[in-house]
Amino acid sequence: MLQVSYIRDNREQVLERLAVKNFKQPQLVDEIIELDEKRRQTQNQMDSVSAQANSAAKQIGELMRAGKKEEAETIKANTSAWKEEIKTLGDALTATEDELQQKIVLLPNLPHSSVPKGSTPEENEVVLENGAKPNLYEGALPHWELATKYNLIDFELGVKITGAGFPVYKGKGAKLQRALIAYFLDEAEKAGYSEVMLPLLVNEASGFGTGQLPDKEGQMYFVGQDNLFLIPTAEVPITNLYRDVILKADELPVKNCGYTPCFRREAGSYGAHVRGLNRLHQFDKVEIVQVVHPDTSYEVLEGMSAHVQGLLHNLGLPYRVLRLCGGDMSFTAALTYDMETWSAAQQRWLEVSSVSNFETFQANRLKLRFRNSEGKTQLAHTLNGSALALPRIVATLLENNQTAEGIKIPEVLVPYTKFEWIN
């Protein structure tokens, strides 16, 4: 959530940056500024009337002590009118604040100045590309056929139990999942992240705090009877650990990681590009989250990106890093790097991670602050990244490492899988 004071003081810049995100309701900016002015005027009026009432109360007390009861009663006669006016102004202030809140939560975060303009994924900026694309042997298969051939994943059994997008992992397929999760968590711990185990359901306040609500309500699974949401990512419960918290400056940066299943409705997702593991309703992911001092957040973002790239390099996967254009960024992010791996069997890039800096956008919603060197509280910056999401990692590992004899397991995973080949 943007800060009203920033919007008021930087109107032109706000409009310019919102245009980079292709925001379709720029009139909201002026509506917010007008409501804020109305709010401040009403607050000033109420403060003025309250000051008169307080002064009168003090005067009445002095007159009564002086034995001037008649004069005190004359002044007291006006107090009921002041009380009524204060109530009327208070009600008007509440209504204005509610309307202001309803409008400001509709504004997305402002993109960083380095974010390129654009409205489609094709306009994202390729920052770097690493690793050679493998040349597969004749007769190589896509991962969904490999999963069937080696009895690793049963998509149809998942449909029977739940529905499309809920696969069942079996045998070495299940062990590979578990190995990847353990490896990613161990690497996060080496990088200084503290692991947490988290609830898979969150309340509305948590969804609002990280910006999933009201923006992505339709993409989340909702448990109506209990008014809870299945998490779309571990970012939500991890970041909400610090909702309504004031940290000490020397406690920054806060670094957490966590493994969770993730649940996304992915409404309207159809076609060949969502086949197999390419897009699921339930998938596993290890998330890294940091809460940092505003002065260091972009340095931290580069470090988090490097951490994810290190994982991809160690797995032997060719990858590229994209800086997302304004129109392809999330509602909450100020700058996002996407990491994609090359699928040799499908002959296309698959997104496997997003690493984002939210600056103060989430912190403002969460009331997540720290006490600076001057003893004053200020909003922290929050960042998160997928390190990593498993489905497309598994897809590219199976496809890129297949041979006529079987599928070779990356060396870094063998201590976790306890096998070198799937055959």
C-alpha positions in Angstrom: 0.0 0.0 0.0 1.4 3.4 -1.0 1.6 6.1 1.7 -0.9 8.9 1.3 1.7 11.6 2.1 3.9 10.3 -0.7 1.1 10.4 -3.2 0.1 13.9 -2.2 3.7 15.2 -2.4 4.7 13.4 -5.6 1.6 13.4 -7.7 3.3 13.7 -11.1 5.9 11.0 -10.3 3.2 8.7 -9.0 1.2 9.0 -12.2 4.3 8.6 -14.4 5.3 5.4 -12.5 1.8 3.9 -12.5 1.8 4.4 -16.3 4.8 2.1 -16.5 2.7 -0.6 -14.9 -0.1 0.2 -17.4 -2.5 1.1 -14.5 -5.9 1.7 -15.9 -7.4 3.9 -13.2 -5.1 6.9 -12.9 -8.0 9.1 -11.8 -7.8 7.3 -8.4 -4.7 9.3 -7.6 -6.5 12.7 -7.7 -9.5 11.1 -5.9 -7.1 9.9 -3.1 -5.5 13.4 -2.9 -9.0 15.0 -2.6 -10.2 12.6 0.0 -7.0 13.1 2.0 -7.5 16.9 1.9 -11.1 16.4 3.0 -9.9 14.1 5.8 -7.4 16.7 7.0 -9.9 19.5 6.9 -12.4 17.5 8.9 -9.7 16.5 11.4 -8.7 20.1 11.8 -12.4 21.2 12.4 -12.8 18.4 14.9 -9.6 19.4 16.7 -10.7 23.0 16.8 -14.2 22.2 18.3 -12.6 19.8 20.7 -10.2 22.5 21.8 -13.1 24.9 22.4 -14.9 22.2 24.4 -11.8 21.4 26.5 -11.2 25.1 27.2 -14.8 25.5 28.2 -14.6 22.5 30.5 -11.6 24.0 32.2 -13.3 27.4 32.5 -16.4 25.8 34.0 -14.3 24.1 36.6 -12.6 27.4 37.5 -15.9 29.3 37.7 -17.5 26.6 39.9 -14.5 26.7 42.3 -14.8 30.5 42.4 -18.5 30.2 43.3 -19.7 31.7 40.0 -22.2 29.0 39.4 -24.5 31.1 37.1 -21.7 32.0 34.8 -20.6 28.3 34.7 -24.1 27.1 33.8 -24.2 29.6 30.9 -21.0 28.2 29.4 -22.2 24.6 30.2 -25.3 25.2 28.1 -23.0 25.4 25.0 -21.2 22.1 25.6 -24.0 19.9 24.3 -23.8 21.6 20.9 -20.1 21.1 20.9 -20.4 17.5 21.7 -23.0 17.0 18.9 -20.7 18.8 16.5 -17.7 16.6 17.5 -19.8 13.5 17.0 -21.0 14.6 13.6 -17.4 15.5 12.5 -16.1 12.2 13.9 -18.6 10.2 11.9 -17.7 12.2 8.8 -14.0 11.6 9.4 -14.6 7.9 9.8 -16.5 7.7 6.5 -13.9 9.7 4.7 -11.1 7.5 6.1 -13.0 4.4 5.0 -13.5 5.7 1.5 -9.8 6.7 1.3 -8.7 3.3 2.5 -11.0 1.6 -0.1 -9.4 3.6 -2.9 -5.8 3.5 -1.9 -5.7 -0.3 -1.7 -6.5 -0.3 -5.4 -3.3 1.3 -6.3 -0.4 -1.1 -7.1 3.1 -0.5 -6.0 5.2 1.9 -8.0 7.8 0.3 -10.2 11.5 1.1 -9.7 13.0 3.5 -12.2 14.9 0.6 -13.8 11.7 -1.2 -14.7 11.2 -1.2 -18.5 8.0 -0.2 -20.1 5.9 -2.9 -21.6 2.7 -4.8 -21.3 3.5 -8.4 -22.3 6.1 -11.0 -21.3 7.8 -10.6 -24.6 8.8 -7.1 -23.5 10.7 -8.3 -20.5 14.4 -7.5 -20.5 16.8 -10.4 -20.6 19.5 -9.5 -18.1 21.7 -12.6 -18.6 21.7 -16.1 -20.0 23.8 -18.9 -18.5 24.6 -22.4 -19.6 24.4 -24.3 -22.9 21.1 -25.7 -24.1 21.4 -29.5 -24.2 21.0 -31.5 -27.5 18.8 -34.5 -26.7 19.1 -37.9 -28.4 16.6 -38.9 -31.1 13.4 -40.0 -29.5 13.7 -37.8 -26.4 10.4 -37.3 -24.5 8.6 -34.4 -22.7 8.5 -34.8 -19.0 4.9 -35.9 -18.8 5.8 -39.0 -21.0 8.9 -39.6 -19.0 6.9 -39.5 -15.8 4.7 -42.3 -17.2 7.5 -44.3 -18.6 9.4 -44.4 -15.3 6.4 -44.4 -13.1 7.3 -41.1 -11.4 4.1 -39.1 -11.5 0.5 -40.1 -12.0 -1.5 -37.2 -13.3 -4.7 -39.2 -13.9 -4.7 -40.6 -10.3 -4.5 -37.0 -9.1 -7.6 -36.2 -11.2 -9.4 -39.1 -9.6 -8.6 -38.1 -6.1 -9.0 -34.3 -6.5 -9.0 -32.9 -10.0 -6.7 -31.7 -12.7 -3.5 -29.9 -11.4 -3.1 -32.1 -8.4 -0.5 -34.8 -9.4 0.5 -37.9 -7.4 4.3 -38.4 -7.1 5.4 -42.0 -6.8 8.6 -43.9 -6.1 11.7 -42.1 -7.3 9.4 -39.2 -8.4 8.4 -38.7 -4.7 12.0 -39.1 -3.6 13.2 -36.5 -6.1 10.7 -34.1 -4.8 11.8 -34.6 -1.2 15.5 -34.4 -2.3 15.0 -31.1 -4.0 13.1 -29.6 -1.0 15.9 -30.7 1.4 18.7 -29.5 -0.9 17.0 -26.0 -1.3 16.5 -25.7 2.5 20.1 -26.7 3.2 21.4 -24.1 0.7 19.2 -21.4 2.2 20.5 -22.2 5.7 24.1 -21.9 4.4 23.1 -18.5 3.1 22.0 -17.4 6.5 18.3 -18.0 6.3 16.5 -19.3 9.4 14.0 -22.0 8.6 10.4 -21.8 9.8 7.5 -24.3 9.4 4.2 -22.5 8.7 0.5 -22.8 8.6 -1.0 -23.6 5.2 -4.1 -21.5 5.9 -4.1 -17.8 6.6 -6.7 -15.3 7.7 -7.9 -12.2 5.7 -5.5 -9.9 7.6 -2.5 -11.9 6.5 -3.7 -12.0 2.9 -4.2 -8.2 3.0 -0.8 -7.6 4.6 1.2 -9.1 1.8 -1.1 -7.7 -1.0 -2.8 -10.9 -2.1 -6.1 -9.4 -1.0 -8.1 -7.8 -2.5 -6.0 -8.1 -5.7 -5.7 -11.9 -6.1 -8.8 -13.0 -4.2 -10.1 -15.0 -7.2 -6.8 -16.9 -7.5 -6.8 -18.2 -3.9 -8.7 -21.2 -2.5 -11.1 -20.1 0.1 -12.4 -22.0 3.1 -15.7 -20.2 3.6 -16.9 -21.7 6.8 -13.8 -20.5 8.6 -13.0 -17.4 6.5 -9.5 -18.7 5.8 -7.4 -18.9 2.6 -5.0 -21.7 1.4 -1.6 -20.0 0.9 -0.6 -19.3 -2.7 3.0 -19.0 -1.5 5.0 -19.2 1.8 5.7 -15.5 1.3 2.3 -14.8 2.9 2.8 -16.6 6.3 6.5 -15.8 6.5 6.2 -12.1 6.0 3.1 -11.9 8.3 5.3 -13.2 11.1 6.3 -9.5 11.4 2.9 -7.9 11.1 2.5 -5.1 13.7 6.1 -5.6 14.8 8.7 -2.9 15.5 12.2 -4.3 15.0 15.5 -2.8 16.3 17.8 -1.5 13.7 20.5 -4.1 14.7 18.0 -6.9 14.1 18.0 -6.2 10.4 18.3 -7.9 8.1 15.7 -10.6 9.1 16.2 -13.7 6.9 13.7 -16.6 6.9 13.1 -19.5 4.6 10.4 -22.1 4.5 9.0 -25.0 2.6 5.3 -25.3 2.0 2.9 -26.7 -0.5 1.3 -23.8 -2.5 -2.3 -23.6 -3.8 -3.4 -21.6 -6.7 -6.7 -21.8 -8.6 -5.1 -20.6 -11.9 -8.5 -19.9 -13.3 -8.5 -19.8 -17.1 -5.3 -21.8 -17.6 -5.6 -24.1 -20.6 -3.7 -25.4 -23.5 -0.4 -27.2 -24.3 1.7 -24.8 -22.3 0.0 -26.0 -19.1 0.4 -29.7 -19.7 2.1 -32.0 -17.1 4.0 -30.0 -14.5 3.9 -26.7 -16.4 1.1 -25.4 -14.4 -0.5 -26.9 -11.3 -3.1 -26.1 -8.6 -0.9 -27.6 -5.9 2.9 -27.5 -5.9 5.9 -27.5 -3.6 8.2 -24.5 -3.1 11.0 -23.3 -0.9 10.7 -19.5 -0.3 13.3 -17.0 1.0 12.1 -13.8 2.6 14.1 -10.8 4.0 13.1 -7.7 6.0 15.8 -5.1 5.5 16.8 -1.5 6.0 15.6 0.6 3.0 19.1 1.7 2.2 20.2 -1.8 1.4 17.2 -3.4 -0.2 18.4 -3.3 -3.8 21.8 -4.7 -2.9 19.9 -7.5 -1.1 17.7 -8.1 -4.1 20.8 -8.7 -6.2 22.1 -11.1 -3.6 18.8 -13.0 -3.5 18.9 -13.3 -7.3 22.5 -14.6 -7.2 21.4 -17.2 -4.6 18.7 -18.5 -6.9 21.0 -18.5 -9.9 23.5 -20.5 -7.8 20.9 -23.2 -7.2 20.2 -23.4 -11.0 23.9 -23.6 -11.8 24.5 -26.3 -9.3 21.6 -28.4 -10.7 23.3 -28.0 -14.2 20.3 -26.3 -15.7 20.7 -23.6 -18.4 18.9 -20.5 -17.3 18.2 -16.9 -18.0 17.3 -13.9 -15.8 14.6 -11.4 -16.9 13.9 -8.0 -15.5 10.1 -7.8 -15.8 8.5 -5.0 -17.6 5.9 -2.9 -15.9 2.9 -4.6 -17.4 4.1 -8.1 -16.4 4.9 -7.3 -12.8 2.8 -8.2 -9.8 0.5 -5.7 -8.1 2.9 -5.5 -5.1 6.4 -5.5 -6.6 8.7 -2.5 -7.2 11.2 -4.7 -9.2 11.1 -8.3 -10.1 13.6 -10.7 -11.6 12.2 -13.9 -13.1 14.5 -16.9 -13.5 13.7 -19.3 -16.4 15.2 -22.7 -17.2 15.4 -24.1 -20.7 13.2 -27.1 -21.4 15.0 -29.1 -24.0 12.1 -31.4 -24.9 9.5 -28.6 -25.1 12.0 -26.2 -26.7 11.0 -23.2 -24.6 11.9 -21.3 -21.4 10.0 -22.1 -18.2 9.7 -19.7 -15.3 10.9 -21.3 -12.1 11.5 -18.4 -9.7 10.5 -14.8 -9.1 12.6 -12.6 -6.8 11.1 -9.2 -5.9 11.6 -6.1 -3.9 8.4 -4.6 -2.5 10.1 -1.6 -0.8 7.6 -0.3 1.8 4.5 -1.5 0.0 3.9 -4.6 2.1 5.4 -3.1 5.2 2.9 -0.2 5.1 0.0 -2.7 5.1 1.7 -4.9 7.7 2.7 -1.9 9.9 6.2 -3.5 9.9 8.6 -1.0 11.1 12.1 -0.6 12.7 13.5 1.9 15.1 16.3 3.8 13.3 19.5 5.3 14.7 17.6 8.4 15.8 15.1 6.4 17.7 12.3 7.0 15.3 10.2 4.3 13.7 10.1 3.9 9.9 8.8 1.3 7.5 11.2 -1.5 6.6 11.6 -3.0 3.1 10.5 -6.5 2.3 11.7 -8.9 -0.3 11.0 -12.5 -1.3 12.0 -15.1 -3.8 11.3 -18.7 -4.9 14.3 -20.7 -4.1 12.9 -22.8 -5.7 9.5 -23.8 -7.0 9.6 -27.5 -7.8 7.3 -28.4 -10.7 9.2 -26.9 -13.6 12.5 -27.6 -12.0 11.5 -31.3 -12.0 10.2 -31.0 -15.6 13.5 -29.6 -16.9 15.6 -32.0 -14.8 13.8 -34.9 -16.3 13.8 -33.6 -19.9 17.4 -32.2 -20.0 19.1 -35.1 -18.3 17.4 -38.0 -20.2 19.4 -40.5 -22.1 18.7 -43.7 -23.9 19.7 -45.5 -20.7 17.6 -43.4 -18.3 17.6 -40.0 -16.5 20.8 -38.9 -14.8 20.4 -37.2 -11.4 22.5 -34.0 -10.8 25.5 -34.7 -8.6 24.4 -32.3 -5.9 21.2 -34.2 -5.4 22.6 -37.7 -5.2 23.3 -37.5 -1.4 19.6 -36.6 -1.0 18.1 -39.1 -3.5 20.5 -41.9 -2.6 20.4 -42.9 -6.3 22.2 -41.6 -9.4 19.8 -42.8 -12.1 16.1 -43.1 -12.9 15.8 -46.1 -15.1 
